């Protein structure tokens, strides 16, 4: 079944013509679309069909989640399962109401990427009480035993890849200015990304290769190879972008405005994802005292692929969401068929060890952007300029 589902997803993605980063796909103002047995769409108040699989995503304001919506709908429709996608729109209260809506519609399996990892616990506990199997998608729901499975990329490995790229591509010398940025403190993945990056960067910080510019907390812990979650939390509190472009750019501009000349010139930047990377990149490129910067990213968003081609972003970590969505659907299908889903890891959500299925990652730079993202069918070459 997994190969069949994955094959359907790959084919559907090719036909849909690469929605990643294009902002393609719309849904009603209630924040979701409902797939009836006939395949029609409608508002929540008018749809009465039974929903076998409910999917809740964080927001429809980012290309990544619109792409995931299309992938889930296409594959579940092709596989013959009724489904509905709802968006939380950065509100845990909306997320909770979305879960209640899907429960009322008879949902059997919930696939949810939480807006806030801890606050989502109440919502999924309601689902469990209703007999729903809960799959945490991409971000781990924490502080509850109501999570049955987790589908994810290896978030620690993402951070490792970002850190290693910085180490491998930093200018020669010592006291190289290092600017650190992180995702939202409410997202467990942000901790894992940073932990992975720290595992690679810390030895080079401790030996004087890098000099942390914008985090007193990180500087105070530079000799600690292993950080507790509380310690990482203190660092993230200083450097969080909240996964928001505007927050990231403003914070970068503030850091640059107070940085002395010794913290400019050739610098390296740990940016947590592509959206924040572009925003931070814009701030650094606008500072005439910055002569060169190496900056990370992840998600391979279309806009960032163009930034990489143009030399404005150094790398991105490609996480093929076609695979992640396929793994989630495969897991849901197994559950609906009364089978035990395949897993290959466990993650501690602070209440239990959650069985997980991990998808692989690929580091993408200007050198391999075509082979990794175009030749693989993820994007069409016509979407970019200057692609060799």
C-alpha positions as CSV (number, residue, x, y, z in Angstrom):
1,X,0.0,0.0,0.0
2,X,2.8,2.4,0.8
3,X,4.3,2.2,-2.6
4,X,0.9,2.6,-4.2
5,X,0.2,5.7,-2.1
6,X,3.6,7.2,-2.7
7,X,3.3,6.6,-6.4
8,X,-0.1,8.3,-6.5
9,X,1.3,11.3,-4.6
10,X,4.3,11.6,-6.9
11,X,2.1,11.5,-10.0
12,X,-0.4,13.9,-8.6
13,X,2.4,16.3,-7.6
14,X,3.8,16.2,-11.1
15,X,0.4,16.9,-12.7
16,X,-0.3,19.7,-10.3
17,X,2.8,21.4,-11.6
18,X,4.7,22.2,-8.5
19,X,2.7,24.2,-6.1
20,X,5.6,24.8,-3.7
21,X,6.1,28.4,-3.0
22,X,3.6,29.5,-5.7
23,X,0.8,30.2,-3.2
24,X,-1.4,28.0,-5.3
25,X,-4.6,26.6,-3.9
26,X,-7.3,28.4,-2.0
27,X,-9.9,27.5,0.6
28,X,-13.0,29.1,2.1
29,X,-12.9,31.8,4.7
30,X,-13.7,29.3,7.5
31,X,-10.1,28.0,7.1
32,X,-10.6,24.7,5.4
33,X,-11.9,22.6,2.6
34,X,-14.2,19.6,2.9
35,X,-13.9,16.7,0.5
36,X,-17.2,15.0,0.3
37,X,-17.7,11.5,-1.2
38,X,-18.5,13.3,-4.4
39,X,-15.3,15.3,-4.2
40,X,-17.1,18.7,-4.0
41,X,-16.0,21.5,-1.8
42,X,-18.2,23.4,0.6
43,X,-18.3,25.5,3.8
44,X,-18.2,23.8,7.2
45,X,-21.8,24.7,7.9
46,X,-23.2,23.0,4.8
47,X,-21.1,19.8,4.7
48,X,-22.6,16.7,6.3
49,X,-20.6,13.9,4.9
50,X,-18.6,11.6,7.2
51,X,-14.9,12.5,7.4
52,X,-12.5,9.5,7.7
53,X,-9.3,11.5,7.8
54,X,-9.0,15.0,9.2
55,X,-6.0,17.2,8.6
56,X,-5.2,20.4,10.5
57,X,-2.4,22.6,9.4
58,X,-1.0,25.8,11.0
59,X,-1.8,28.5,8.4
60,X,-2.8,29.1,4.8
61,X,-0.6,32.2,4.7
62,X,2.6,30.2,3.9
63,X,3.2,28.4,0.6
64,X,4.5,25.2,2.4
65,X,1.1,24.5,4.0
66,X,-0.9,25.2,0.9
67,X,1.3,22.7,-0.9
68,X,0.7,20.1,1.8
69,X,-3.1,20.7,1.6
70,X,-3.1,19.9,-2.1
71,X,-1.0,16.8,-1.5
72,X,-3.2,15.4,1.2
73,X,-6.4,16.1,-0.7
74,X,-5.1,14.6,-3.9
75,X,-3.7,11.4,-2.4
76,X,-6.6,10.7,0.0
77,X,-9.1,11.4,-2.8
78,X,-7.2,9.1,-5.1
79,X,-7.1,6.4,-2.4
80,X,-10.9,6.7,-1.8
81,X,-10.9,8.2,1.7
82,X,-13.1,11.1,2.6
83,X,-11.1,13.9,4.2
84,X,-11.0,17.6,5.2
85,X,-8.2,20.1,5.6
86,X,-8.6,22.9,8.1
87,X,-6.2,25.7,9.1
88,X,-5.5,27.0,12.6
89,X,-4.4,30.4,11.4
90,X,-1.9,30.9,14.2
91,X,-4.6,30.4,16.8
92,X,-4.6,27.5,19.3
93,X,-8.3,28.3,20.0
94,X,-9.1,27.9,16.3
95,X,-7.1,24.7,16.3
96,X,-9.2,23.3,19.1
97,X,-12.4,24.2,17.4
98,X,-11.2,22.6,14.2
99,X,-10.6,19.3,16.1
100,X,-14.1,19.5,17.6
101,X,-15.6,20.1,14.1
102,X,-13.8,17.1,12.7
103,X,-14.9,14.9,15.6
104,X,-18.5,15.9,15.0
105,X,-18.1,14.7,11.4
106,X,-17.0,11.2,12.5
107,X,-13.3,11.6,11.9
108,X,-11.4,8.3,12.5
109,X,-7.8,9.6,12.1
110,X,-6.4,13.0,12.8
111,X,-3.2,14.3,11.1
112,X,-2.3,17.5,12.8
113,X,0.7,19.9,12.7
114,X,0.2,21.9,15.9
115,X,0.3,25.7,16.0
116,X,1.7,25.5,19.6
117,X,3.2,22.1,20.5
118,X,2.1,22.2,24.2
119,X,-1.3,23.9,23.8
120,X,-2.3,21.4,21.2
121,X,-2.4,18.7,23.9
122,X,-5.9,19.7,25.0
123,X,-7.3,19.4,21.5
124,X,-5.8,16.0,20.7
125,X,-7.0,14.7,24.1
126,X,-10.5,15.5,23.0
127,X,-9.9,13.5,19.9
128,X,-8.6,10.5,21.8
129,X,-11.6,10.6,24.0
130,X,-13.7,10.3,20.9
131,X,-11.8,7.3,19.7
132,X,-9.7,9.1,17.1
133,X,-6.1,7.9,16.3
134,X,-3.8,11.0,16.4
135,X,-0.8,11.5,14.1
136,X,1.4,14.4,14.9
137,X,2.6,15.8,11.5
138,X,6.0,17.6,11.1
139,X,5.9,19.2,14.5
140,X,5.6,17.0,17.6
141,X,2.6,17.6,19.9
142,X,4.1,17.7,23.4
143,X,3.0,17.2,27.0
144,X,0.3,14.6,26.4
145,X,-0.1,10.8,26.0
146,X,-2.8,11.4,23.4
147,X,-0.4,11.3,20.5
148,X,-0.2,7.9,18.8
149,X,2.3,8.5,16.0
150,X,4.6,11.1,14.7
151,X,5.6,11.7,11.0
152,X,8.6,13.9,10.6
153,X,11.9,14.8,9.0
154,X,14.9,14.2,11.2
155,X,14.9,17.7,12.7
156,X,18.2,17.2,14.6
157,X,19.8,16.2,11.3
158,X,18.5,19.4,9.7
159,X,20.2,21.4,12.3
160,X,23.4,19.4,11.9
161,X,23.3,20.0,8.1
162,X,23.0,23.7,8.7
163,X,25.8,23.8,11.2
164,X,28.1,21.7,9.1
165,X,27.5,23.9,6.0
166,X,28.5,27.0,8.1
167,X,31.7,25.2,9.3
168,X,32.6,24.0,5.9
169,X,32.0,27.4,4.1
170,X,33.1,29.9,6.7
171,X,36.0,32.2,5.9
172,X,39.4,31.3,7.3
173,X,40.6,32.6,10.5
174,X,39.3,33.1,14.1
175,X,36.7,35.2,15.8
176,X,34.5,35.0,12.7
177,X,31.2,36.8,13.6
178,X,28.4,34.3,14.0
179,X,24.8,35.5,14.1
180,X,22.3,33.0,15.5
181,X,18.6,32.9,14.8
182,X,15.9,30.3,15.7
183,X,12.3,29.3,15.0
184,X,9.4,29.8,17.4
185,X,9.7,28.8,21.1
186,X,6.3,27.2,20.8
187,X,7.5,24.7,18.2
188,X,9.4,21.7,19.4
189,X,11.2,21.4,16.1
190,X,12.9,24.8,16.7
191,X,14.6,23.2,19.7
192,X,15.7,20.2,17.7
193,X,17.0,22.3,14.8
194,X,19.0,24.4,17.1
195,X,20.3,21.5,19.1
196,X,21.5,19.8,15.9
197,X,23.2,23.0,14.7
198,X,24.8,23.6,18.2
199,X,26.3,20.1,18.2
200,X,28.3,21.1,15.1
201,X,29.0,24.8,15.9
202,X,29.8,24.6,19.6
203,X,33.3,23.1,19.2
204,X,34.2,25.9,16.8
205,X,32.7,28.5,19.1
206,X,34.7,27.0,22.1
207,X,38.0,27.0,20.2
208,X,37.6,30.6,19.0
209,X,36.8,30.0,15.4
210,X,33.5,31.7,15.7
211,X,32.4,34.6,17.9
212,X,28.7,34.8,18.8
213,X,27.5,38.3,18.2
214,X,23.8,38.4,19.1
215,X,23.1,36.1,22.0
216,X,24.5,36.6,25.5
217,X,22.9,33.3,26.6
218,X,24.6,31.3,23.9
219,X,27.9,33.1,24.6
220,X,27.6,32.1,28.3
221,X,27.2,28.5,27.3
222,X,29.8,28.3,24.6
223,X,31.8,25.7,26.5
224,X,28.9,23.3,26.9
225,X,28.6,20.7,24.2
226,X,25.3,19.4,25.5
227,X,22.5,21.8,26.4
228,X,19.3,21.0,28.3
229,X,16.0,21.9,26.8
230,X,15.7,24.8,29.3
231,X,19.1,26.1,28.3
232,X,18.2,25.9,24.6
233,X,15.0,27.7,25.5
234,X,16.9,30.6,27.1
235,X,18.9,31.0,23.9
236,X,15.9,30.8,21.6
237,X,14.1,33.4,23.7
238,X,16.8,35.8,22.6
239,X,17.0,34.9,19.0
240,X,13.6,33.6,18.1
241,X,12.1,34.8,14.8
242,X,8.7,33.2,15.6
243,X,8.9,31.8,12.0
244,X,7.9,35.3,10.9
245,X,9.6,37.2,8.0
246,X,9.0,40.6,9.6
247,X,10.2,39.6,13.0
248,X,13.3,38.1,11.5
249,X,14.2,41.1,9.4
250,X,13.6,43.5,12.2
251,X,15.7,41.5,14.6
252,X,18.5,41.2,12.1
253,X,18.5,45.0,11.5
254,X,18.5,45.6,15.2
255,X,21.5,43.3,15.7
256,X,23.4,44.9,12.9
257,X,22.6,48.4,14.1
258,X,24.5,47.8,17.4
259,X,27.2,45.5,16.1
260,X,30.7,47.1,16.0
261,X,33.0,46.9,13.0
262,X,34.7,43.8,14.4
263,X,31.4,42.0,14.1
264,X,30.9,42.8,10.4
265,X,32.9,42.2,7.2
266,X,32.8,38.4,6.4
267,X,30.2,36.8,8.7
268,X,28.2,33.6,9.0
269,X,24.5,33.3,9.9
270,X,22.4,30.4,11.2
271,X,18.9,31.1,9.9
272,X,16.3,28.5,10.8
273,X,14.2,28.3,7.6
274,X,13.9,29.8,4.1
275,X,11.4,32.5,4.9
276,X,13.5,33.9,7.7
277,X,16.6,33.3,5.8
278,X,15.4,35.6,3.0
279,X,14.4,38.3,5.4
280,X,17.7,38.1,7.3
281,X,19.6,38.0,4.0
282,X,17.9,41.2,2.9
283,X,18.9,42.9,6.1
284,X,22.5,41.8,5.9
285,X,22.8,42.7,2.1
286,X,21.6,46.2,2.9
287,X,24.4,46.8,5.4
288,X,27.4,48.2,3.6
289,X,29.7,47.0,6.3
290,X,28.9,43.4,5.5
291,X,31.2,42.3,2.8
292,X,30.1,38.7,2.6
293,X,27.8,36.3,4.5
294,X,27.1,32.6,4.6
295,X,23.5,31.9,5.5
296,X,21.5,28.7,6.0
297,X,17.8,27.8,5.4
298,X,15.4,24.9,5.0
299,X,12.3,23.9,3.1
300,X,13.5,24.7,-0.4
301,X,10.8,27.3,-1.0
302,X,10.6,28.6,-4.5
303,X,11.6,32.1,-3.6
304,X,14.7,30.8,-1.7
305,X,15.7,28.6,-4.6
306,X,15.8,31.7,-6.7
307,X,17.8,33.4,-3.9
308,X,20.3,30.5,-4.0
309,X,20.6,30.8,-7.8
310,X,21.2,34.6,-7.4
311,X,23.8,34.1,-4.6
312,X,21.7,35.8,-1.9
313,X,21.1,32.6,0.2
314,X,23.8,30.0,0.6
315,X,21.9,26.7,1.1
316,X,18.6,25.2,2.0
317,X,17.7,21.8,3.5
318,X,15.4,20.0,1.1
319,X,12.6,18.2,2.9
320,X,10.5,16.6,0.3
321,X,7.0,17.1,1.6
322,X,5.7,14.7,-1.0
323,X,7.4,11.9,1.0
324,X,6.2,13.3,4.4
325,X,2.6,13.6,3.2
326,X,2.8,10.1,1.7
327,X,4.1,8.7,4.9
328,X,1.3,10.3,6.8
329,X,-1.3,9.0,4.4
330,X,0.2,5.6,4.4
331,X,0.1,5.6,8.2
332,X,-3.6,6.7,8.2
333,X,-4.5,4.0,5.7
334,X,-2.9,1.4,7.8
335,X,-4.8,2.5,10.9
336,X,-8.1,2.6,8.9
337,X,-7.4,-0.9,7.7
338,X,-6.7,-2.1,11.3
339,X,-3.0,-2.5,10.8
340,X,0.0,-1.3,12.8
341,X,1.8,1.5,10.9
342,X,5.5,1.2,10.1
343,X,7.8,3.3,12.3
344,X,11.6,3.6,12.5
345,X,12.2,5.9,15.5
346,X,10.7,7.3,18.7
347,X,10.5,10.9,20.0
348,X,10.0,12.0,23.6
349,X,7.1,14.4,23.9
350,X,7.7,14.8,27.6
351,X,4.9,12.4,28.5
352,X,5.7,9.4,26.3
353,X,8.0,7.9,23.7
354,X,6.0,8.5,20.5
355,X,6.6,6.0,17.6
356,X,7.7,7.9,14.6
357,X,8.4,7.6,10.9
358,X,11.3,9.8,9.7
359,X,11.9,11.1,6.2
360,X,15.4,11.9,4.8
361,X,16.8,15.3,4.0
362,X,19.1,16.7,1.2
363,X,21.4,19.8,1.4
364,X,20.8,22.0,-1.6
365,X,23.3,24.6,-2.9
366,X,23.8,26.4,-6.2
367,X,25.9,23.4,-7.3
368,X,23.1,20.8,-7.1
369,X,19.9,22.9,-7.1
370,X,18.9,21.6,-10.6
371,X,19.5,17.9,-9.9
372,X,17.9,18.0,-6.5
373,X,14.9,20.1,-7.2
374,X,14.2,20.2,-10.9
375,X,15.4,16.9,-12.2
376,X,13.6,15.2,-9.3
377,X,10.3,16.7,-10.5
378,X,9.8,18.9,-7.4
379,X,9.9,22.1,-9.5
380,X,9.7,23.1,-13.1
381,X,12.8,24.8,-14.5
382,X,10.6,27.5,-16.0
383,X,9.9,28.8,-12.5
384,X,13.5,30.2,-12.2
385,X,15.8,32.5,-14.0
386,X,19.6,31.9,-14.3
387,X,19.3,28.2,-13.7
388,X,22.1,26.3,-15.4
